Amino acid sequence: MSNAALLSVTGLHKHYVMGDEDLHVLRGVEMSVGQGEWVSIVGSSGSGKSTLLHLMGALDHPDKGQVLFEGSNVFTMGGRAIDCYRNQRVGFVFQFYHLLPEMTALENVMVAAMIDSSILGWAGRKSVAHQRATDLLGKFGLSKRLKHRPSKLSGGERQRVAIARALMNEPAVLLADEPTGNLDAKTGGQIIDVLRQLHGDGQAIVMVTHDEEIAAAADRRLMLDAGKLQT
């Protein structure tokens, strides 16, 4: 693992107005993730963990501060560049999978490569994408589930499909938002084993969780409290 900062945030602030209440959930957050590093972020429900992860992935905009990827401010990128960042440089894993119900497991993984392709470009890339999606699902023990739709998969299988989709475009950083939060303890442990395998292969991971035991699997644990990260 390199000490070079791959993804970092500086002076990050975010607030939401809910009725008469002004919720300042992030108050000058500072953190960085190195090449191949696994960082876990813990905190109580509503502490802003998911908000922080969404900002790191450019799914939301901060009120103040910067998100830097390889030294460049994500939020000063042009529209095409920021779309590329979301689609190719970071991969997202969510608690509730967000798989498309009408697609098979294989198609759900391939769709990540399809998004950034023109019709003509996809025709040239489809066979390569098909092979990569097949390989990823095989790596996660789903070779016999390629043609199954999400309704025919268990919760753990759905999450493994979601992880494969997040990895489809070979992202530099995997952003995992409560990846075991919708699973029982045994199945959640299997998903952590998948993340351990990826980390062992050199994948950088930022994971938010409320579970201290799961957080302990990471190289480094941070706590989000009162809008700031504590070691």
C-alpha positions in Angstrom: 0.0 0.0 0.0 1.3 3.4 -1.0 1.1 6.4 1.3 0.2 8.7 -1.6 -3.3 10.3 -1.2 -5.6 8.9 -3.8 -8.8 10.5 -2.6 -9.0 13.2 0.1 -11.4 15.7 1.5 -10.5 19.1 3.0 -12.7 21.4 5.0 -15.9 19.7 4.0 -19.1 21.2 5.2 -22.7 20.1 4.5 -26.0 21.2 6.0 -29.7 20.5 5.3 -32.7 22.5 6.1 -35.6 20.4 7.4 -38.6 22.6 8.2 -37.5 25.1 10.8 -34.3 23.1 11.6 -30.9 23.7 10.1 -28.9 20.4 10.3 -25.2 21.0 10.0 -24.1 17.4 9.5 -20.5 17.9 8.4 -18.3 20.6 10.0 -14.9 20.8 8.3 -14.2 17.1 7.7 -10.6 16.2 6.8 -9.5 12.8 5.6 -7.5 11.0 3.0 -7.3 7.5 1.5 -4.1 6.0 0.2 -3.6 3.7 -2.7 -4.9 0.3 -1.8 -6.0 1.4 1.7 -9.2 0.3 3.4 -10.7 2.9 5.7 -13.9 2.4 7.7 -16.0 5.3 9.0 -18.3 4.6 12.0 -20.9 6.8 13.7 -24.4 6.8 15.0 -27.4 6.8 12.8 -27.9 10.3 11.3 -24.3 11.3 12.0 -23.6 12.1 8.3 -21.7 9.0 7.3 -23.6 8.4 4.1 -23.6 12.1 3.3 -19.8 12.1 3.5 -19.6 9.0 1.2 -21.9 10.6 -1.3 -19.8 13.7 -1.4 -16.7 11.7 -1.9 -18.4 10.0 -4.9 -19.7 13.4 -6.2 -23.3 12.2 -5.8 -24.0 15.4 -3.9 -22.2 18.8 -3.6 -20.7 20.3 -0.4 -21.6 23.7 0.9 -17.9 24.3 1.4 -14.6 22.4 1.0 -13.0 20.1 -1.5 -13.0 16.5 -2.6 -9.7 15.8 -4.3 -9.0 12.8 -6.6 -5.4 12.4 -7.5 -4.9 16.0 -6.5 -7.7 17.5 -8.6 -10.8 19.0 -7.2 -13.7 16.9 -8.3 -16.2 19.7 -8.1 -14.3 21.9 -10.6 -14.4 19.3 -13.2 -16.5 19.8 -16.3 -19.8 17.8 -16.7 -18.2 15.1 -18.9 -15.2 14.7 -16.5 -17.3 14.5 -13.4 -19.6 11.9 -15.1 -16.5 9.9 -15.9 -15.3 10.2 -12.3 -18.6 8.8 -11.0 -18.7 6.0 -13.6 -15.1 4.9 -13.8 -12.9 6.2 -11.0 -15.2 5.3 -8.1 -17.5 2.4 -7.6 -20.6 2.5 -5.4 -22.0 -0.3 -3.2 -25.2 0.5 -1.3 -27.1 -1.1 1.5 -30.2 -1.9 -0.6 -28.3 -3.2 -3.7 -30.2 -1.0 -6.3 -30.2 -3.8 -8.9 -32.6 -3.5 -11.9 -35.3 -6.1 -11.4 -35.9 -6.8 -15.1 -32.3 -7.6 -15.7 -30.3 -10.8 -15.0 -27.3 -10.7 -12.6 -25.0 -10.6 -15.6 -26.9 -7.8 -17.3 -26.9 -5.8 -14.0 -23.1 -6.0 -13.9 -22.7 -5.2 -17.6 -24.9 -2.1 -17.4 -22.1 -0.2 -15.6 -20.0 -0.5 -18.8 -22.9 0.2 -21.0 -23.8 3.6 -19.4 -20.7 5.4 -20.8 -21.0 3.9 -24.3 -22.6 5.1 -27.5 -24.7 2.5 -29.5 -21.8 2.0 -31.9 -19.2 2.0 -29.1 -21.1 -0.6 -27.1 -21.3 -2.9 -30.1 -17.5 -3.0 -30.1 -17.2 -3.4 -26.3 -20.0 -5.8 -25.5 -18.0 -9.0 -25.8 -15.2 -7.7 -23.6 -17.7 -6.4 -21.0 -19.6 -9.7 -21.1 -16.4 -11.6 -20.3 -15.4 -9.2 -17.5 -18.8 -9.4 -15.9 -18.8 -13.2 -16.2 -15.3 -13.3 -14.6 -16.3 -11.0 -11.7 -19.5 -13.0 -10.9 -17.5 -16.2 -11.1 -14.9 -14.7 -8.7 -17.7 -14.1 -6.2 -19.2 -17.6 -6.5 -22.1 -16.7 -8.8 -21.2 -18.6 -12.0 -24.4 -20.6 -11.7 -26.5 -17.4 -11.1 -25.6 -15.4 -14.2 -29.1 -15.6 -15.8 -31.0 -15.2 -12.5 -33.0 -12.0 -11.9 -32.6 -10.3 -8.5 -35.9 -11.7 -7.2 -34.4 -15.2 -7.5 -31.3 -14.3 -5.6 -30.7 -14.2 -1.9 -29.7 -11.0 -0.1 -26.0 -12.0 0.0 -26.1 -12.9 -3.7 -27.7 -9.6 -4.6 -25.0 -7.7 -2.7 -22.2 -9.7 -4.5 -23.8 -8.8 -7.8 -23.9 -5.2 -6.7 -20.2 -5.3 -5.7 -19.4 -6.9 -9.1 -21.2 -4.0 -10.8 -19.3 -1.5 -8.8 -16.0 -3.1 -9.9 -17.0 -3.4 -13.6 -15.1 -0.4 -14.8 -12.1 -1.1 -12.5 -12.5 1.9 -10.2 -9.6 3.2 -8.1 -11.8 3.5 -5.0 -14.8 1.4 -3.9 -17.3 3.4 -1.8 -19.4 1.1 0.3 -22.4 2.5 2.2 -23.5 0.0 5.0 -22.8 -2.9 2.7 -23.9 -5.5 5.3 -26.7 -3.4 6.8 -29.5 -5.3 5.1 -28.0 -8.8 5.8 -28.0 -11.2 8.7 -24.7 -11.7 10.6 -23.6 -14.8 8.7 -24.3 -13.3 5.3 -22.8 -10.0 6.3 -19.6 -11.8 7.3 -19.4 -13.3 3.8 -19.6 -9.9 2.2 -16.8 -8.7 4.5 -14.8 -11.7 3.3 -15.4 -10.5 -0.3 -14.1 -7.0 0.7 -11.1 -8.5 2.3 -10.3 -10.4 -0.9 -10.6 -7.3 -2.9 -8.4 -5.4 -0.5 -5.9 -8.1 -0.7 -5.8 -7.6 -4.4 -5.0 -3.9 -3.9 -8.4 -2.3 -4.0 -8.8 0.9 -2.1 -12.1 0.9 -0.1 -14.0 3.5 2.0 -16.7 1.9 4.0 -19.3 3.4 6.3 -20.9 1.2 8.9 -22.5 1.4 12.4 -21.0 -2.0 13.2 -17.8 -1.8 15.1 -16.9 -5.5 14.5 -17.2 -5.0 10.7 -15.3 -1.7 10.9 -12.4 -3.5 12.6 -11.7 -5.4 9.3 -10.3 -2.2 7.8 -6.7 -0.8 7.9 -7.9 2.3 9.7 -11.1 3.2 11.6 -12.4 6.7 11.9 -15.4 8.0 13.9 -17.8 10.7 12.6 -19.0 12.6 15.6 -20.5 16.1 15.9 -19.7 16.7 12.2 -16.0 15.9 12.4 -13.9 12.8 12.0 -12.0 11.4 15.0 -9.3 8.7 15.0 
